């Protein structure tokens, strides 16, 4: 059995990547100092939605990703964070970077937020591959924000063996959006029969149709129970992921 300490660093990012990197690395250090071995940061940690994404997008060897890589290496932990990378076709990819000891991979958001008046696909090109990686004998899957509305992605990650799914988000506020976030994070954990660590941007006053954040970062069990949850303000959620719980649930309820 592996008992893995995880954290979600719920923060608010602005339009300046350098300032956002400083805030992100500070949050990662605080989470690691409290014992976290995997630290999730939100979607759009590089720069918030509403920014000129093509103008600030960086490759995965750019200064933002390099800064995250350095803090992960210095602390000996895995960091997962959302950034934007050029797609080569005038748009960008909404990408998660996962980096740390023995871990170096990325996931490009598959399901784009063309909903509630937003058109993410106007500026973002979709990915098309599910991504998992191994860390300390735990299989970790990756997904981003609006992916939560697509149950089949999480079932597929469960079938790929994911025991923990990390979901960075920039979940826009609006009528019923908190209830939907709570429902979907719990449902997708149950669909995958995996722990689900969701890290949202802290609450930000809505600006037009750009998604920003509501907070409520959470850790959910493989049966869909909320193990820990933050409120809407900036903070760090800590929790423990036990791989034995996953195998127990999957043997008792063999839906995968």
C-alpha positions in Angstrom: 0.0 0.0 0.0 1.2 3.5 -0.8 0.1 6.5 1.3 0.8 9.6 -0.7 0.6 13.1 0.7 -1.0 15.6 -1.7 -1.9 19.3 -1.8 -3.9 21.7 -3.9 -2.5 25.3 -3.9 -5.6 27.4 -4.5 -4.5 30.8 -5.7 -5.5 33.6 -8.0 -3.3 34.4 -11.0 -3.1 37.6 -13.0 -1.8 38.5 -16.5 1.9 38.6 -15.7 3.7 35.2 -16.0 6.7 36.3 -13.9 4.5 37.4 -11.0 2.4 34.2 -11.3 5.5 32.0 -11.2 6.7 33.7 -8.0 3.3 33.2 -6.4 3.2 29.6 -7.6 6.7 28.7 -6.4 5.9 30.2 -3.0 2.7 28.2 -2.6 4.6 25.0 -3.7 7.3 25.6 -1.1 4.7 26.1 1.6 2.8 23.0 0.6 6.0 20.9 0.5 7.2 22.2 3.9 3.9 20.9 5.3 4.7 17.4 3.9 3.1 17.4 0.4 4.7 15.0 -2.1 2.4 16.1 -5.0 1.3 19.7 -5.3 -1.4 20.7 -7.8 -1.7 24.3 -9.0 -4.7 25.6 -11.0 -5.4 25.7 -14.7 -4.1 28.9 -16.2 -1.3 29.3 -13.5 0.9 30.9 -16.2 -1.7 33.6 -16.8 -5.4 34.0 -16.2 -8.1 33.8 -18.9 -8.8 37.1 -20.4 -5.1 37.6 -21.1 -3.7 37.6 -24.7 -3.0 33.8 -24.5 -1.1 33.7 -27.8 1.1 36.6 -26.6 2.1 35.0 -23.3 2.2 31.3 -24.4 5.5 29.6 -23.8 7.0 26.2 -24.9 7.6 23.6 -22.3 11.2 24.6 -22.1 10.3 28.3 -21.5 11.0 30.3 -18.4 7.7 29.4 -16.6 8.0 25.7 -17.0 11.7 25.8 -16.2 10.9 27.7 -13.0 8.4 25.0 -12.0 10.8 22.3 -12.9 13.5 23.9 -10.7 11.3 24.2 -7.6 10.1 20.6 -8.0 13.6 19.4 -8.3 14.8 21.5 -5.4 12.1 20.1 -3.1 12.1 16.6 -4.4 8.3 16.6 -5.1 6.0 16.5 -8.1 4.3 19.8 -9.3 1.3 19.9 -11.6 0.3 23.2 -13.1 -1.7 24.7 -16.0 0.0 26.8 -18.6 -0.4 27.7 -22.3 1.9 26.6 -25.0 2.0 27.6 -28.7 0.0 25.1 -30.9 1.7 26.1 -34.2 -1.6 27.0 -35.8 -2.3 30.5 -34.4 -3.9 29.1 -31.2 -2.4 27.7 -28.0 -2.7 24.5 -26.1 -4.2 24.6 -22.6 -1.6 22.3 -21.1 -0.8 20.7 -17.8 2.9 20.2 -16.9 3.7 17.5 -14.4 7.3 17.5 -13.3 9.4 16.2 -10.5 11.7 13.2 -9.5 11.3 10.7 -12.3 8.3 12.5 -13.7 8.2 14.7 -16.8 5.0 14.7 -18.9 2.2 17.0 -20.1 -1.5 16.8 -20.9 -3.3 19.0 -23.4 -6.9 19.7 -22.5 -9.2 17.7 -24.7 -12.6 19.2 -24.0 -12.6 23.0 -24.6 -15.0 25.4 -22.7 -17.4 26.3 -25.5 -20.3 26.8 -23.0 -22.0 29.5 -20.9 -21.2 32.1 -23.5 -17.5 31.3 -23.7 -15.6 30.1 -26.8 -12.3 28.6 -25.6 -11.8 26.9 -29.0 -11.4 30.3 -30.6 -8.0 30.7 -29.0 -7.2 27.1 -27.8 -6.5 24.0 -29.9 -7.7 20.7 -28.3 -5.5 17.9 -27.3 -6.4 14.3 -28.1 -4.5 12.0 -25.8 -5.2 10.7 -22.2 -2.1 11.0 -20.0 -1.1 9.1 -16.9 2.2 8.8 -15.1 3.7 6.7 -12.2 5.0 8.2 -9.0 5.8 6.2 -5.9 4.0 3.2 -7.2 0.8 5.3 -7.7 -0.7 5.8 -11.2 -1.7 9.4 -11.6 -4.1 10.7 -14.3 -4.5 14.2 -15.6 -7.6 16.2 -16.6 -8.5 19.9 -16.8 -11.6 21.8 -15.7 -14.3 21.4 -18.3 -13.2 17.8 -18.8 -15.1 17.2 -15.6 -18.4 17.3 -17.6 -17.3 14.2 -19.7 -17.7 11.1 -17.6 -16.1 8.8 -20.3 -12.7 10.5 -19.9 -12.6 9.6 -16.2 -13.8 6.0 -16.8 -11.1 5.7 -19.4 -8.5 7.0 -16.9 -9.7 4.5 -14.4 -9.3 1.7 -16.9 -5.8 2.9 -17.6 -5.1 2.2 -13.9 -5.2 5.8 -12.6 -5.5 5.6 -8.8 -5.4 9.4 -8.4 -6.6 12.0 -10.9 -5.4 15.6 -10.6 -7.8 18.2 -12.1 -6.5 21.8 -12.2 -9.3 24.2 -13.0 -10.3 27.8 -13.6 -14.0 27.2 -13.0 -16.0 30.3 -13.7 -18.6 31.6 -11.3 -22.3 31.9 -12.1 -25.7 30.6 -11.1 -25.4 27.0 -9.9 -21.7 26.7 -10.7 -20.6 25.9 -7.2 -23.2 23.0 -7.0 -22.1 21.7 -10.4 -18.5 21.8 -9.4 -19.2 19.9 -6.2 -21.4 17.3 -8.0 -19.0 16.7 -10.9 -15.8 16.4 -8.8 -17.6 13.7 -6.7 -19.2 12.0 -9.7 -16.0 11.8 -11.7 -14.1 10.3 -8.8 -16.8 7.6 -8.5 -16.7 7.0 -12.3 -12.9 6.4 -12.2 -13.0 4.7 -8.8 -10.0 6.9 -8.0 -9.0 9.6 -5.7 -9.6 13.0 -7.3 -7.6 16.1 -6.4 -9.3 19.2 -7.9 -7.4 22.5 -7.7 -9.4 25.6 -8.7 -8.4 29.2 -8.9 -9.6 31.1 -5.8 -12.8 33.1 -6.2 -12.5 36.0 -8.6 -15.3 38.4 -9.6 -16.6 37.3 -13.0 -15.2 39.4 -15.9 -17.4 39.0 -19.0 -17.5 35.3 -20.2 -13.9 34.4 -19.2 -13.7 31.7 -16.6 -11.7 32.7 -13.5 -12.5 30.8 -10.3 -14.8 29.9 -7.5 -12.3 28.1 -5.1 -13.7 25.0 -3.4 -10.6 22.9 -4.3 -11.2 19.4 -3.0 -10.0 15.9 -2.4 -12.6 13.2 -3.2 -12.4 9.5 -2.4 -12.9 6.7 -4.9 -16.5 6.3 -3.7 -17.3 10.0 -4.3 -17.1 11.2 -0.7 -15.5 14.6 0.0 -12.4 14.0 2.1 -11.4 17.7 2.3 -12.5 21.0 0.8 -11.4 24.6 0.8 -13.7 27.6 0.8 -13.5 30.3 -1.9 -10.4 32.1 -0.6 -6.7 31.4 -1.4 -5.3 28.6 0.6 -3.7 25.2 0.5 -5.6 21.9 0.9 -3.7 18.9 2.3 -4.8 15.3 2.2 -3.6 11.7 2.0 -4.2 9.3 -0.9 -4.2 5.6 0.0 -3.8 3.2 -3.0 -5.3 0.4 -1.0 -8.6 2.2 -0.8 -8.7 2.2 -4.7 -8.1 -1.6 -5.0 -10.6 -2.3 -2.3 -13.3 -0.2 -4.0 -12.6 -1.7 -7.4 -12.8 -5.3 -6.1 -16.1 -4.7 -4.3 -17.7 -2.7 -7.1 -16.2 -3.9 -10.4 -17.7 -1.3 -12.7 -14.6 -0.7 -14.8 
